[in-house]
Amino acid sequence: MGGGSSTLNDYDPYAHAEMLGIRVIHRRLTTGTGLWVPDHRVIFVQDRLRRVHDRSTLAHEIGHAALGHRDDRPKHEVQADRFAAERMIDRERLVDLMQWSPDPSRWATEMDVSTKLIRVYWNLHRLDLSA
């Protein structure tokens, strides 16, 4: 998936949800920032999140939907994080950013993703700073 030299990755979690026939509803949640409700094909996202967290949360919840998860066991949370990171982070762009700055929070800001997804991607691919 690639943004290559663009600042933002081309992946749009809102378009993906629509393509999958999933309604996205923003509302105040008492726990967490997102919730996939498979029986109703609805994803609830915490109201008033910053754009970066809104998009990252939605991509994570779409991961639950796409992977057929029906509960939030820890294994499923890891899988949904990986799903989101793979779609929201362009490898070439990240490697370029790693050469420009040693700060993962800067990479996240530049890629419009959460630092959590940067860490997930980093751990999944074991990227080398000297690349």
Secondary structure, 3 states (H helix, E strand, C coil): CCCCCCCCCCCCHHHHHHHCCCEEEEECCCCCCEEEEHHHCEEEEECCCCHHHHHHHHHHHHHHHHCCCCCCCHHHHHHHHHHHHHHHCCHHHHHHHHHHCCCHHHHHHHHCCCHHHHHHHHHHHCCCCCC
